[in-house]
Amino acid sequence: MQIALLQIASPDAESVADRLARVDGMVRAESALSGADFLVLPEMWTAGYFSFDEYAARAEPFEGPTLAAARGWARDLGAVVHLGSFVEVDNAGRLHNTSVVIRPDGVVGNVYRKVHLFGYGSRETQLLTPGETVGASDVHGLSTGITTCYDLRFPELFRSLVDAGAEMAAVCAAWPEARLAHWRLFTTVRAVEQQMYVVAVNAVGAQTGVTLGGHSRVVDPTGQVVVEAGQDEGFTYADIDTELPRKVRAEFPALADRRWPATPALKNTKEFA
């Protein structure tokens, strides 16, 4: 499977509409995407993660412009698209940090509302409502769960994905450059302890004075880094062996040796319906 990681900047002076149009142009102009099976974007790239004062104004209903654009990319590319995340306003007026995976036919394959909201130097906990469920869906034969940024610090969430059948986790993020060492550490550790691929796509550039770290990466189930990007906006590609998680789990069955009772606080679903 070929994975395309798209790092995006969300400069303060750029409107959401202009950014969506610019990224749409980037996707449609990238000839190498014709061979990609799975396209993954970063967290809150339309609204800008650190633009907290603008969350309410930039919030979208679920069937909003970000999802519409991603559906079009999936259909036109014939690829699975993880649109990153956007600020979703639900029918009750609550705001969520929402990720969506779209199948090549444009149908939604998985939805995840960020469970662990970030409070350190962030107003996410004040403005957003956390999600309560995790699940996995098929991405070209590889059972794939989705998580968001701060979730990387909570191994129990990734173990819940394994319990839901996941062999790969796609992580969209707006991770600051100041904690880049933690980004590399957690993406590697989550891959090793869960014996899964971790596909982690980070934002770049500056938002309200915060510099994002970039360095999007794919880590395999043994902890080997398949690819790591730099800090520029644009595409990075990785080819992965979809059989590797099963091979690693069969050869070194650490997950089968678990003895601690499984008491997940989250609701698991084997597959999004």
Buried (B, 14 or more C-beta within 10 A) or exposed (E): BBBBBBBBBBEEEBEBEEBBEBBBEBBEEBEEBEEBBBBBBBBBBBBBBBBBEBBEEBBBEBEBBBBEBBBBBBBBBEBBBBBBBBBBBBEEEEBBBBBBBBBBEBEBBBBBBBBBBBEEEBBBEEBBBEBEBBBBBBBBEBBBBBBBBBBBEBBEBBBBBBBBBBBBBBBBBBBBBEEBEBBBEBBBBBBBBBBBBBBBBBBBBBBEEBBBBBBBBBBBBBBEBBBBBEBEBBBBBBEBBBEBBBEBBEEEEEBEEEEEEEEEEBEBBEEBE
